[in-house]
Amino acid sequence: MRLTLHTDYALRTLIYLGIHTDRLTSIREVAQVYGISENHLVKIIHRLGQAGFVETIRGRNGGLKLGRPAATIVLGDVVRHTEEDMALVSCMQPVAADGRTACILADACRLRGVLGEALGSFIGVMDRYTLADVITDQERQRLHRPQPD
């Protein structure tokens, strides 16, 4: 399974915000640290905000911060919220309105079940960890930036 860049950047942003809980950060700051397009990051922040992972504060002294403590942000929840499609193969997608599936073997295929189990295991592991679990001292040292003036 490969996560989309959207999810990758969402997780990186949350890590950055989890390190800088003492102050507000800006989209520009996060984008510069990771070399991400600000326009792309705006979309990611919006989606994270909708789910309550990030709180955005508007205005001259506004910025971004975690929407709740890092210890309560489950990585599996972030992945489920940011991944558009968790189907590993086309036959795992929902049945079309006309009742057709993407594969003629869908009714008899064992591979679909194996892949479904694998996906469940992946998400199960992600569900065992919170944002606080993945923020290391090394990351704190590398990403620590004093508040910009």
Buried (B, 14 or more C-beta within 10 A) or exposed (E): EEBEEBBBBBBBBBBBBBBBEEEBBEBEBBBEBBEBEEEEBEEBBEBBBEBEBBBBEEEEEEBBBBBEEBEEBBBBBBBBBBBEEBBBEEBBBEEEEEEEBEBEEBEEBEEBEEBBEEBEEBBEEBBEEBBEEBBEEEBEEEBEBEEEE
